[in-house]
Amino acid sequence: ESAVKLDGETASDSESRAEAAALPAAVDDTPEVLNRALSNLSSRWKNWWVRGILTLAMIAFFFIIIYLGPMVLMIIVMCVQIKCFHEIITIGYNVYHSYDLPWFRTLSWYFLLCVNYFFYGETVTDYFFTLVQREEPLRILSKYHRFISFTLYLTGFCMFVLSLVKKHYRLQFYMFGWTHVTLLIVVTQSHLVIHNLFEGMIWFIVPISCVICNDIMAYMFGFFFGRTPLIKLSPKKTWEGFIGGFFATVVFGLLLSYVMSGYRCFVCPVEYNNDTNSFTVDCEPSDLFRLQEYNIPEVIQSAIGWNTIRMYPFQIHSIALSTFASLIGPFGGFFASGFKRAFKIKDFANTIPGHGGIMDRFDCQYLMATFVNVYIASFIRGPNPSKLIQQFLTLRPDQQLHIFNTLKSHLADKGMLTAVTEDE
């Protein structure tokens, strides 16, 4: 019992010491120009200005890549994914002092390549179906895509097993698990971001903008009015910032959705045009993006004097998106804060002065991407007629005839086929 107690006390003591250990001091990576311009300010206000200026610069860059179109957006998402993977894997190398592990750097990036090949191959087959069917090499790659992906992964798996050395077993398996969890968090979520983008630019821009707005407004409300700590993982986060950010984000989401819902380039799905070999964003907007009249509850009518209000149905969905971005999205940031505290690091990297690494800016975005994808699949997306027709045309003539006769008899039973014939 004494031995058990001693072990327990030792573990507890070491854990307490670990908790008590402060995070390393932040390195001042502010550009020299800003340092000179803000030299007369206190550190609190200096940080406020640095974060503000860099935030405006990032927002401007966000507008530029949106203007450049969906293809550039997908490339940017890919670049962000690779940088986030690099930041997390580098932390693993540093924490476990695994620089000398045989093959491990090569294997980490090889697994990233394999997983990207699988996910992006699925996307290409799904959204570029006619192009894939037209080109012989692509058609073969598409047909055996999953088998090729699995073979590539098995090659990496066997390489890992062959790389095991006696004195590094545990360390190698730590890093193997670290790599796979990183792939799950980073690559899967970036893949979902691209799927959301194909549903329409609005499904990409509004959720990301809501997270950005919540981050900015929570910081602003917390900076000026924050008094009550929110969570121990992030000592600077306050209830005032959390609540103020929520209301500001919901209003922002409603206004942004109203503006964007009126433009086809934002609401139409991104599709590949085989004739021009380019992406097109043009369609007849669905009912989701057409103004409709809604009755206002009687309790609110007496206060504002309106009986009805005209708005886009998408604005109602934007309330769900902005609410998630405000109430659940920050938990992605808290998770990242806990991760950084667990490994005694201040930021994931020093890529952006005043903000940390790329992963520090996208910790909430990845959680948001999953929610948007699930939300679209659950409440928005229905069968896509154009994709069904594309697949129908690749079948053998006898299979096409069978489907045609089945559909014809089904419509005749419902009385719709007769009605269509009479109209003609």
C-alpha positions as CSV (number, residue, x, y, z in Angstrom):
1,E,0.0,0.0,0.0
2,S,2.8,2.4,0.9
3,A,4.4,1.7,-2.5
4,V,1.1,2.4,-4.3
5,K,0.6,5.5,-2.2
6,L,4.2,6.7,-2.9
7,D,3.7,6.1,-6.6
8,G,0.4,8.0,-6.5
9,E,2.0,10.9,-4.6
10,T,4.9,11.0,-7.0
11,A,2.5,11.1,-10.0
12,S,0.4,13.8,-8.4
13,D,3.4,15.9,-7.4
14,S,4.8,15.7,-10.9
15,E,1.4,16.6,-12.4
16,S,1.1,19.6,-10.0
17,R,4.6,20.8,-11.0
18,A,3.7,20.4,-14.6
19,E,0.5,22.5,-14.1
20,A,2.4,25.1,-12.2
21,A,5.0,25.5,-14.8
22,A,4.3,28.7,-16.7
23,L,4.2,28.8,-20.5
24,P,7.3,30.1,-22.1
25,A,7.5,33.8,-22.6
26,A,6.3,35.0,-25.9
27,V,8.9,36.0,-28.5
28,D,8.5,39.5,-29.8
29,D,8.1,38.8,-33.6
30,T,6.5,42.2,-34.4
31,P,8.0,43.8,-37.5
32,E,10.5,46.5,-36.7
33,V,8.4,49.1,-38.5
34,L,5.5,48.5,-36.2
35,N,7.8,48.3,-33.1
36,R,9.1,51.8,-33.9
37,A,5.7,53.3,-34.6
38,L,4.1,51.8,-31.4
39,S,7.1,52.3,-29.1
40,N,5.4,54.9,-26.9
41,L,2.4,52.6,-26.1
42,S,2.0,50.2,-23.2
43,S,2.4,46.5,-24.0
44,R,-1.4,46.0,-23.8
45,W,-2.3,48.7,-26.3
46,K,0.7,47.8,-28.5
47,N,-0.6,44.2,-28.8
48,W,-4.0,45.6,-29.6
49,W,-2.7,47.6,-32.5
50,V,-0.4,44.9,-33.8
51,R,-3.3,42.3,-33.8
52,G,-5.6,44.9,-35.3
53,I,-3.3,45.8,-38.2
54,L,-2.4,42.2,-39.0
55,T,-6.1,41.2,-38.8
56,L,-7.1,43.9,-41.3
57,A,-4.2,42.7,-43.6
58,M,-5.5,39.1,-43.3
59,I,-9.1,40.2,-44.1
60,A,-7.9,42.1,-47.1
61,F,-6.0,39.0,-48.3
62,F,-9.2,37.0,-47.7
63,F,-11.2,39.4,-50.0
64,I,-8.5,39.1,-52.7
65,I,-8.6,35.3,-52.8
66,I,-12.4,35.3,-52.9
67,Y,-12.2,37.7,-55.9
68,L,-9.7,35.3,-57.6
69,G,-12.3,32.5,-57.7
70,P,-12.9,29.0,-56.5
71,M,-9.8,27.4,-58.0
72,V,-7.5,29.8,-56.1
73,L,-9.5,29.2,-52.9
74,M,-8.9,25.5,-53.2
75,I,-5.2,26.0,-53.7
76,I,-5.1,28.3,-50.6
77,V,-7.0,25.6,-48.6
78,M,-4.4,23.1,-49.7
79,C,-1.5,25.3,-48.7
80,V,-3.1,26.1,-45.3
81,Q,-3.6,22.4,-44.7
82,I,0.1,21.6,-45.5
83,K,1.3,24.4,-43.2
84,C,-1.0,23.3,-40.3
85,F,0.3,19.8,-40.7
86,H,3.9,21.0,-40.7
87,E,3.3,23.1,-37.5
88,I,1.7,20.2,-35.5
89,I,4.2,17.6,-36.7
90,T,7.1,19.9,-35.8
91,I,5.7,20.2,-32.3
92,G,5.7,16.4,-32.1
93,Y,9.3,16.3,-33.1
94,N,10.3,18.9,-30.5
95,V,8.2,17.4,-27.7
96,Y,9.4,13.8,-28.1
97,H,12.9,14.7,-29.3
98,S,12.3,12.5,-32.3
99,Y,14.7,14.1,-34.8
100,D,16.8,10.9,-35.0
101,L,14.0,8.5,-35.6
102,P,14.7,6.5,-38.8
103,W,12.6,7.5,-41.8
104,F,10.1,9.3,-39.7
105,R,10.1,12.7,-41.3
106,T,9.8,11.0,-44.7
107,L,6.9,8.7,-43.5
108,S,5.0,11.6,-42.0
109,W,4.9,13.5,-45.3
110,Y,4.3,10.3,-47.2
111,F,1.2,9.6,-45.2
112,L,0.0,13.2,-45.8
113,L,0.5,12.5,-49.5
114,C,-1.5,9.3,-49.4
115,V,-4.4,10.7,-47.5
116,N,-4.6,13.8,-49.8
117,Y,-4.4,11.5,-52.8
118,F,-7.4,9.5,-51.4
119,F,-9.6,12.5,-50.5
120,Y,-8.8,14.7,-53.5
121,G,-9.2,11.7,-55.9
122,E,-12.7,11.2,-54.5
123,T,-13.5,14.8,-55.0
124,V,-12.2,14.8,-58.6
125,T,-14.2,11.7,-59.4
126,D,-17.3,13.3,-57.9
127,Y,-17.2,16.8,-59.3
128,F,-15.3,16.2,-62.6
129,F,-17.1,13.1,-63.6
130,T,-17.4,13.9,-67.4
131,L,-13.8,15.0,-67.6
132,V,-12.7,11.8,-65.9
133,Q,-14.7,9.6,-68.2
134,R,-13.4,11.5,-71.3
135,E,-9.7,10.9,-70.5
136,E,-8.5,7.3,-70.6
137,P,-5.8,7.6,-67.9
138,L,-8.1,9.4,-65.5
139,R,-10.9,6.8,-66.1
140,I,-8.5,4.0,-65.1
141,L,-7.3,5.9,-62.0
142,S,-10.9,6.7,-61.0
143,K,-12.0,3.1,-61.4
144,Y,-9.2,1.7,-59.2
145,H,-8.8,4.8,-57.0
146,R,-9.6,3.2,-53.6
147,F,-7.4,0.2,-54.3
148,I,-4.5,2.4,-55.3
149,S,-5.0,4.6,-52.2
150,F,-5.1,1.5,-50.0
151,T,-1.9,0.1,-51.6
152,L,-0.1,3.4,-51.1
153,Y,-1.1,3.5,-47.4
154,L,0.0,-0.2,-47.0
155,T,3.4,0.7,-48.5
156,G,3.8,3.4,-45.8
157,F,2.6,1.1,-43.1
158,C,5.1,-1.6,-44.1
159,M,7.9,1.0,-44.3
160,F,7.0,2.1,-40.7
161,V,7.2,-1.5,-39.4
162,L,10.5,-2.0,-41.2
163,S,11.8,1.2,-39.6
164,L,11.2,0.0,-36.0
165,V,14.4,-0.2,-34.0
166,K,14.7,-1.7,-30.5
167,K,15.7,1.4,-28.5
168,H,13.0,3.6,-30.0
169,Y,9.8,1.4,-30.1
170,R,7.6,3.5,-27.8
171,L,8.8,6.8,-29.3
172,Q,8.1,5.6,-32.8
173,F,4.6,4.5,-31.9
174,Y,4.0,7.8,-30.2
175,M,4.9,9.6,-33.4
176,F,2.9,7.2,-35.6
177,G,-0.2,8.0,-33.5
178,W,0.7,11.7,-33.5
179,T,0.9,11.7,-37.3
180,H,-2.5,9.9,-37.8
181,V,-4.4,12.1,-35.3
182,T,-2.9,15.2,-37.1
183,L,-4.1,13.8,-40.5
184,L,-7.5,13.2,-39.0
185,I,-7.8,16.7,-37.7
186,V,-6.2,18.7,-40.6
187,V,-6.7,16.8,-43.8
188,T,-10.2,15.6,-43.2
189,Q,-11.4,19.0,-42.3
190,S,-9.8,20.8,-45.2
191,H,-11.4,18.2,-47.5
192,L,-14.8,19.2,-46.0
193,V,-14.0,22.9,-46.6
194,I,-13.6,22.2,-50.3
195,H,-16.9,20.2,-50.4
196,N,-18.7,23.1,-48.8
197,L,-17.1,25.4,-51.4
198,F,-18.6,23.3,-54.2
199,E,-22.0,23.7,-52.7
200,G,-21.7,27.4,-53.3
201,M,-19.3,30.2,-52.3
202,I,-21.8,31.4,-49.8
203,W,-21.4,28.1,-47.8
204,F,-17.7,28.8,-47.7
205,I,-17.6,32.5,-47.1
206,V,-20.4,33.0,-44.5
207,P,-19.2,30.3,-42.0
208,I,-15.6,31.4,-42.2
209,S,-16.6,35.1,-41.9
210,C,-18.8,34.3,-38.9
211,V,-15.8,32.6,-37.1
212,I,-13.6,35.6,-38.0
213,C,-16.2,38.1,-36.8
214,N,-16.7,36.2,-33.5
215,D,-13.0,36.1,-32.9
216,I,-12.6,39.8,-33.5
217,M,-15.8,40.9,-31.6
218,A,-15.1,38.6,-28.6
219,Y,-11.6,40.1,-28.5
220,M,-13.0,43.7,-28.7
221,F,-15.7,43.2,-26.1
222,G,-13.2,41.4,-23.8
223,F,-10.6,44.1,-24.3
224,F,-12.9,47.0,-23.4
225,F,-15.5,45.4,-21.1
226,G,-14.0,42.0,-20.0
227,R,-14.0,41.4,-16.2
228,T,-15.2,37.8,-15.7
229,P,-12.8,35.0,-16.7
230,L,-14.5,32.4,-19.0
231,I,-12.3,29.3,-18.9
232,K,-9.0,28.5,-17.2
233,L,-7.5,27.1,-20.5
234,S,-7.6,30.6,-21.9
235,P,-7.2,33.1,-19.1
236,K,-7.7,36.1,-21.4
237,K,-11.1,35.0,-22.5
238,T,-14.0,36.6,-20.6
239,W,-17.8,36.1,-20.4
240,E,-18.3,39.6,-21.6
241,G,-16.3,38.9,-24.7
242,F,-18.1,35.5,-25.2
243,I,-21.6,37.0,-24.9
244,G,-20.8,40.2,-26.8
245,G,-19.2,38.2,-29.6
246,F,-22.3,36.0,-29.9
247,F,-24.8,38.8,-30.4
248,A,-22.5,40.7,-32.8
249,T,-21.9,37.5,-34.9
250,V,-25.6,36.7,-35.2
251,V,-26.3,40.2,-36.5
252,F,-23.2,40.1,-38.8
253,G,-24.3,36.7,-40.2
254,L,-27.8,38.0,-41.0
255,L,-26.5,41.1,-42.7
256,L,-23.8,39.3,-44.7
257,S,-26.2,36.6,-45.8
258,Y,-28.7,39.2,-47.0
259,V,-26.1,40.9,-49.1
260,M,-24.6,37.7,-50.6
261,S,-27.9,35.9,-51.3
262,G,-28.6,38.4,-54.0
263,Y,-25.6,37.5,-56.1
264,R,-25.6,34.3,-58.3
265,C,-21.8,34.1,-58.1
266,F,-22.1,33.4,-54.4
267,V,-25.2,31.2,-54.2
268,C,-24.8,28.9,-57.2
269,P,-22.9,25.6,-56.9
270,V,-19.3,25.6,-58.3
271,E,-19.4,23.3,-61.4
272,Y,-16.8,22.3,-63.9
273,N,-17.6,23.3,-67.5
274,N,-16.3,20.6,-69.9
275,D,-16.6,22.9,-73.0
276,T,-14.4,25.7,-71.6
277,N,-12.4,23.5,-69.2
278,S,-13.0,25.9,-66.4
279,F,-15.2,26.4,-63.3
280,T,-18.6,28.1,-63.8
281,V,-20.8,29.6,-61.1
282,D,-24.1,30.3,-62.8
283,C,-27.6,28.9,-62.2
284,E,-31.2,29.8,-61.4
285,P,-31.0,30.5,-57.7
286,S,-33.0,28.0,-55.5
287,D,-35.8,29.0,-53.2
288,L,-33.2,29.2,-50.5
289,F,-31.9,32.4,-52.1
290,R,-35.2,34.1,-53.1
291,L,-36.8,36.8,-50.9
292,Q,-39.9,35.5,-49.1
293,E,-42.3,37.1,-46.7
294,Y,-42.4,35.9,-43.1
295,N,-45.0,36.8,-40.4
296,I,-43.5,38.4,-37.3
297,P,-44.7,37.0,-33.9
298,E,-47.4,39.2,-32.3
299,V,-45.2,39.9,-29.2
300,I,-42.6,41.5,-31.5
301,Q,-45.1,43.2,-33.8
302,S,-46.3,45.5,-31.0
303,A,-42.7,46.6,-30.3
304,I,-41.5,47.3,-33.9
305,G,-44.8,48.0,-35.6
306,W,-44.2,45.5,-38.5
307,N,-46.5,42.6,-39.3
308,T,-44.3,40.9,-41.9
309,I,-40.6,40.9,-42.9
310,R,-39.0,40.0,-46.3
311,M,-35.9,38.0,-46.0
312,Y,-34.0,35.1,-47.7
313,P,-34.6,31.6,-46.2
314,F,-30.8,31.3,-46.1
315,Q,-30.7,34.0,-43.5
316,I,-32.6,31.7,-41.1
317,H,-29.9,29.1,-41.8
318,S,-27.2,31.7,-41.2
319,I,-28.5,32.1,-37.6
320,A,-27.7,28.4,-37.0
321,L,-24.2,28.9,-38.6
322,S,-23.4,32.1,-36.6
323,T,-24.7,30.5,-33.4
324,F,-22.5,27.5,-33.8
325,A,-19.5,29.8,-34.7
326,S,-20.2,31.8,-31.5
327,L,-21.1,29.1,-28.9
328,I,-19.4,25.9,-30.1
329,G,-16.7,27.2,-32.5
330,P,-14.6,28.8,-29.6
331,F,-14.2,25.3,-28.1
332,G,-11.9,24.5,-31.0
333,G,-9.8,27.4,-29.7
334,F,-10.0,26.1,-26.2
335,F,-9.0,22.7,-27.4
336,A,-6.0,24.2,-29.1
337,S,-5.2,26.2,-25.9
338,G,-5.3,23.0,-23.9
339,F,-3.0,21.3,-26.4
340,K,-0.5,24.1,-26.3
341,R,-0.5,24.1,-22.4
342,A,-0.1,20.3,-22.4
343,F,3.2,20.7,-24.3
344,K,4.3,24.0,-22.8
345,I,4.2,26.1,-26.0
346,K,3.0,29.6,-26.5
347,D,1.8,29.3,-30.1
348,F,1.9,26.6,-32.8
349,A,4.4,28.8,-34.7
350,N,5.5,32.4,-35.3
351,T,4.2,32.7,-38.8
352,I,1.9,35.8,-38.2
353,P,3.2,38.4,-35.8
354,G,0.7,38.9,-32.9
355,H,-1.3,35.9,-33.9
356,G,1.0,32.9,-33.8
357,G,1.0,30.2,-36.4
358,I,-1.5,29.4,-39.2
359,M,-3.0,26.7,-36.9
360,D,-3.6,29.3,-34.2
361,R,-5.9,31.2,-36.7
362,F,-7.7,28.1,-38.0
363,D,-8.3,26.1,-34.8
364,C,-12.0,27.2,-34.8
365,Q,-12.4,27.0,-38.6
366,Y,-11.8,23.2,-38.8
367,L,-14.6,22.6,-36.3
368,M,-16.9,24.9,-38.2
369,A,-16.1,23.2,-41.5
370,T,-17.3,19.8,-40.2
371,F,-20.5,21.4,-38.8
372,V,-21.3,23.1,-42.1
373,N,-20.8,19.9,-44.0
374,V,-23.0,17.9,-41.7
375,Y,-25.6,20.8,-41.7
376,I,-25.8,20.8,-45.5
377,A,-26.1,17.0,-45.7
378,S,-28.8,17.0,-43.0
379,F,-31.0,20.0,-43.9
380,I,-30.0,21.3,-47.4
381,R,-28.7,19.0,-50.0
382,G,-30.9,16.7,-52.0
383,P,-30.2,14.4,-55.0
384,N,-28.3,16.2,-57.8
385,P,-30.0,15.6,-61.1
386,S,-27.0,16.5,-63.2
387,K,-24.7,14.0,-61.4
388,L,-27.4,11.3,-61.7
389,I,-27.6,11.9,-65.5
390,Q,-23.8,11.8,-65.9
391,Q,-23.7,8.4,-64.1
392,F,-26.7,7.2,-66.1
393,L,-24.9,8.0,-69.4
394,T,-21.9,5.8,-68.4
395,L,-24.0,2.7,-68.0
396,R,-24.3,0.0,-70.7
397,P,-27.2,0.5,-73.2
398,D,-29.2,-2.4,-71.7
399,Q,-28.8,-0.9,-68.2
400,Q,-29.9,2.5,-69.5
401,L,-33.0,1.0,-71.1
402,H,-33.9,-0.9,-67.9
403,I,-33.7,2.3,-65.9
404,F,-35.7,4.2,-68.6
405,N,-38.5,1.6,-68.6
406,T,-38.6,1.5,-64.8
407,L,-38.8,5.3,-64.5
408,K,-41.4,5.4,-67.3
409,S,-43.7,2.9,-65.5
410,H,-43.2,4.7,-62.2
411,L,-44.3,8.0,-63.7
412,A,-47.2,6.4,-65.5
413,D,-48.4,4.9,-62.2
414,K,-48.4,8.3,-60.6
415,G,-50.2,9.8,-63.5
416,M,-47.5,12.3,-64.3
417,L,-46.4,10.9,-67.6
418,T,-49.9,11.3,-69.1
419,A,-50.1,14.9,-67.8
420,V,-46.7,15.7,-69.4
421,T,-47.8,14.2,-72.8
422,E,-51.1,16.2,-72.8
423,D,-49.1,19.4,-72.1
424,E,-46.9,18.8,-75.1
